[in-house]
């Protein structure tokens, strides 16, 4: 059984399965760099968890979303007396998969905005979110420019990386290195909208023109002039590294699981992004969206 390691190589779900199979007793501690969660096992049964202001099953479901960071296991740690988890490990993993597969089953993020835009005059129209693996960056930029023209400059592009269940299971795209993919994706979208030159990009995740193939591909430029070359781009982010990335390269942040009374680590992650060289906006110009779901 692994005693310590990196979440890049072994995700939390695999760790939970391993604890169950080994009938382990002890404390598994996981962290994504800013947040921590302690998971307590007795003969392989996960009976208690606490971390980041949550406990029980809620703490486990949050930790399952951490794909960067580290873990350690202590078989000698003192176990707490309380039991806050009644669901089995299999049930918890199934619930995590269900929650993260929902994004693959709803309507397209962009198409309905054309309908709503045709029936409104002042409302801003934004995606929350358009998943980057669903469309090539150039296709997303074209759709954004089109909706911004149709709506009279009211469109806001909200982007999100989603999770491995949806990215690999639904879109058939690789999930590793999501921060790098997001950075390159946003850079290409901005280059298309800026329309300053034919778009050529040589990244590790995206390359334009695509190498190989027929050899006939060439750098191209959007034919129509965008209404707003600096159309606002917001990033959906949950983990600290992704939040810092949003503060660095985006015009705003779409928070997830945000609680004003427990937001110190999120404020620190934003501050880290604002301090980076070349950060796009100062804090007072950066938009943080307070989502209010409506039915």
C-alpha angles and dihedrals in degrees: 000000000000111000096191139353148126126299088222088072101030120030125212093253091058090048092053091050091048092052090051095047093048092045087230125189119203144056126308112200119195130180136178092203099275105029126057135196130188118206120193123209133190114190090334095312114123102218106159139022134175134177147122093019094309134097138189121011093347090060091049094049091051093049091051088067094061112103098165128055135050143285139206134187125213116191092185099053117121111255122225119244097228126088115212099162122070099160119094121245089252091054092049092051091047090052091049090051091048094051093048095043092058090081089064094054104051129086123287112280098226109037099066091055090070089058094045091044092055090057099044136057109190109023116106112236118217141165116236087204140353105182112230094219092058095068138024110254092247091053091051091049091051091050091048093050091048095050091045090055094045093048097045095249099317100118124114119188112221113188132188136177096220117200138292094262092062100031095051100024100044108020097032093228128132116258104201119113095021094170092054091047091050093050093050093043093054091046091055093046090052092047091052093049093045089057091196095136141346107298116252120164132178108189133142093250102031132031126185120221093029112244118238121009117098093337090232097105117115137176112276138193129220107261097212118063108240115241089230117020087190094052107168118261120197125190126217107220137168108168123067096248092050091047090052089050090053091053090049104046108014137072093230149352132250103205126211124200091004119170115180092211093055103035102111094110091048092051089050091050091050091048090052090055094047090053094056119108111262095017107172101228139016115243095259091058095045116102122221112192119222102206119212110185115220127196 
